[in-house]
Amino acid sequence: MAENDDFIRADMWASLSFNPKMPDDELIKWFREFSVRADKMLLDDWTKYVEKTNDERMRKICKMLTDVIYEKEHPPVKKMITISVERDSYGMQDNSAAPHCEKLECEEDESLSRFMYEILGYLPAFGHRMVWDIYADATYSDHNNGRKLATLTRNAGSFNYELHVPDDTVKNIGINKIYCAITKIGD
């Protein structure tokens, strides 16, 4: 019975789809919750029903379910953005490895607050409290005139950040490169 549980749950709930008052968007939401296997079993049963009865409502529901199955089997490819990142050196030994440049990738619809975790992974863990100002489209020589995105504070085992711009997507903010300027080391 366990093998058919998903199908039975789907069939019991989806029987409501025969109700013409059931909103289509609600049906699509529930179809997305079922497994592809259950969706295909329902579609097979309902297609046979439509062939026998020529029921237009069920024909429309079968089309919606076909679209949901396609969506599950062919998830959209996320568009990625590559952002050049550079940072200050935190000491003489670190300075010998300068410049500290990397390319970070993120999804174009990723929020700035989520992208702060990528930046955190890029910044060194020195062991002391470090405060960084994060600037958009800036470099070492011009970051003071740049657009400050956030201030990130990194302690030995934790971090926090404060955004200085609205938390929008990286694409909408229009970030191509980031400069991380160190503003404080130690307590």
C-alpha positions as CSV (number, residue, x, y, z in Angstrom):
1,M,0.0,0.0,0.0
2,A,2.9,2.4,0.7
3,E,3.8,2.4,-3.0
4,N,0.4,3.8,-3.9
5,D,-0.1,6.2,-0.9
6,D,0.9,9.2,-2.8
7,F,-1.4,8.4,-5.7
8,I,-4.3,7.6,-3.3
9,R,-3.8,11.0,-1.5
10,A,-3.6,12.8,-4.8
11,D,-6.6,11.1,-6.2
12,M,-8.7,11.7,-3.1
13,W,-7.9,15.4,-3.0
14,A,-7.9,15.9,-6.8
15,S,-11.4,14.4,-7.0
16,L,-12.4,17.9,-5.9
17,S,-11.3,19.1,-9.4
18,F,-14.6,17.7,-10.7
19,N,-16.1,20.7,-8.8
20,P,-16.4,23.5,-11.4
21,K,-16.2,26.0,-8.5
22,M,-12.6,24.9,-7.6
23,P,-10.2,27.7,-8.6
24,D,-7.7,26.6,-11.2
25,D,-4.7,28.2,-9.3
26,E,-5.6,26.2,-6.2
27,L,-5.6,23.0,-8.3
28,I,-2.2,23.8,-9.8
29,K,-0.8,24.5,-6.3
30,W,-1.9,21.0,-5.2
31,F,-0.7,19.3,-8.4
32,R,2.7,20.8,-7.7
33,E,2.7,19.1,-4.2
34,F,2.2,15.6,-5.6
35,S,5.0,13.5,-6.9
36,V,5.5,13.2,-10.7
37,R,4.5,9.6,-10.4
38,A,1.2,10.5,-8.8
39,D,0.7,13.3,-11.3
40,K,1.2,10.9,-14.2
41,M,-1.1,8.3,-12.7
42,L,-3.8,10.9,-12.3
43,L,-3.3,12.2,-15.8
44,D,-3.5,8.7,-17.3
45,D,-6.8,8.0,-15.4
46,W,-8.3,11.4,-16.2
47,T,-7.3,11.2,-19.9
48,K,-9.2,8.0,-20.2
49,Y,-12.2,9.6,-18.4
50,V,-12.1,12.6,-20.9
51,E,-11.9,10.2,-23.9
52,K,-15.1,8.5,-22.6
53,T,-17.1,11.5,-21.5
54,N,-15.7,14.4,-23.5
55,D,-15.8,16.5,-20.3
56,E,-14.4,20.0,-21.1
57,R,-13.7,20.8,-17.5
58,M,-11.6,17.7,-17.1
59,R,-9.9,18.3,-20.4
60,K,-8.8,21.7,-19.1
61,I,-7.6,20.1,-15.8
62,C,-5.6,17.5,-17.8
63,K,-3.9,20.3,-19.7
64,M,-3.0,22.0,-16.4
65,L,-1.7,18.8,-15.0
66,T,0.4,18.2,-18.1
67,D,1.9,21.6,-17.7
68,V,2.8,20.9,-14.1
69,I,4.4,17.6,-15.0
70,Y,6.5,19.3,-17.7
71,E,7.5,22.0,-15.2
72,K,8.6,19.4,-12.7
73,E,10.6,17.3,-15.2
74,H,12.1,20.4,-16.9
75,P,12.9,22.9,-14.1
76,P,13.9,26.4,-15.3
77,V,17.6,27.0,-15.6
78,K,18.7,29.7,-13.2
79,K,20.5,32.6,-14.8
80,M,23.8,33.3,-13.1
81,I,25.7,36.6,-12.6
82,T,29.4,36.8,-12.1
83,I,30.6,39.6,-9.8
84,S,34.3,40.6,-9.5
85,V,35.2,41.0,-5.8
86,E,38.3,42.7,-4.3
87,R,39.2,43.4,-0.7
88,D,41.7,45.2,1.5
89,S,44.6,43.4,3.1
90,Y,44.3,43.0,6.8
91,G,48.1,43.0,7.6
92,M,51.6,42.9,6.1
93,Q,51.6,39.2,5.6
94,D,48.3,39.3,3.8
95,N,49.5,42.3,1.8
96,S,52.2,40.2,0.1
97,A,49.4,38.2,-1.6
98,A,47.6,41.3,-2.9
99,P,45.6,42.0,-4.9
100,H,42.8,39.9,-3.4
101,C,40.5,39.4,-6.4
102,E,38.0,36.7,-7.0
103,K,34.9,36.1,-9.1
104,L,31.8,35.1,-7.2
105,E,28.7,33.7,-8.9
106,C,25.1,34.1,-7.8
107,E,21.6,33.7,-9.3
108,E,20.4,36.9,-10.8
109,D,17.3,36.8,-8.6
110,E,19.3,36.2,-5.4
111,S,18.7,38.9,-2.8
112,L,21.5,41.1,-1.6
113,S,21.0,39.8,2.0
114,R,21.6,36.2,0.7
115,F,24.6,37.3,-1.3
116,M,26.2,38.6,1.9
117,Y,26.8,34.9,2.7
118,E,28.9,34.6,-0.5
119,I,30.9,37.6,0.5
120,L,31.4,36.2,4.0
121,G,32.9,33.1,2.5
122,Y,35.3,35.3,0.5
123,L,36.4,37.5,3.4
124,P,39.2,36.1,5.6
125,A,38.7,34.8,9.1
126,F,41.5,36.5,10.9
127,G,40.5,35.6,14.5
128,H,39.8,39.1,15.6
129,R,36.7,41.2,15.2
130,M,36.8,42.7,11.7
131,V,34.4,45.3,10.2
132,W,34.1,45.6,6.5
133,D,32.3,48.2,4.3
134,I,30.9,46.6,1.1
135,Y,30.8,48.9,-1.9
136,A,29.2,48.4,-5.3
137,D,31.1,49.1,-8.5
138,A,34.2,50.4,-6.6
139,T,37.9,49.7,-6.4
140,Y,40.6,50.4,-3.8
141,S,41.3,53.9,-5.2
142,D,37.6,55.1,-5.5
143,H,35.6,53.1,-3.0
144,N,35.0,56.2,-0.7
145,N,33.0,57.7,-3.6
146,G,31.2,54.4,-4.3
147,R,27.7,53.2,-3.3
148,K,27.9,51.5,0.1
149,L,25.8,48.4,0.1
150,A,26.4,47.0,3.6
151,T,28.6,46.9,6.6
152,L,29.6,43.4,7.6
153,T,31.0,42.6,11.0
154,R,32.9,39.3,11.4
155,N,33.8,37.9,14.9
156,A,35.7,34.7,15.6
157,G,32.6,32.4,15.3
158,S,29.8,34.7,14.0
159,F,28.9,37.6,11.8
160,N,26.2,40.1,11.1
161,Y,25.6,42.7,8.5
162,E,23.6,45.9,8.0
163,L,22.3,46.7,4.6
164,H,22.6,50.4,3.5
165,V,20.4,49.9,0.4
166,P,17.0,48.2,0.1
167,D,17.2,44.3,0.0
168,D,16.5,43.8,-3.7
169,T,17.9,41.3,-6.1
170,V,21.5,41.5,-7.1
171,K,20.4,42.0,-10.7
172,N,18.1,44.9,-9.9
173,I,20.7,46.6,-7.7
174,G,23.0,46.4,-10.7
175,I,26.2,45.1,-9.1
176,N,29.1,44.2,-11.5
177,K,32.0,44.4,-9.0
178,I,32.3,44.8,-5.3
179,Y,35.1,46.3,-3.1
180,C,35.3,45.2,0.6
181,A,37.1,47.9,2.6
182,I,38.3,47.0,6.1
183,T,37.3,49.7,8.6
184,K,38.2,48.1,11.9
185,I,40.3,45.2,13.2
186,G,40.0,44.1,16.9
187,D,37.6,45.2,19.6
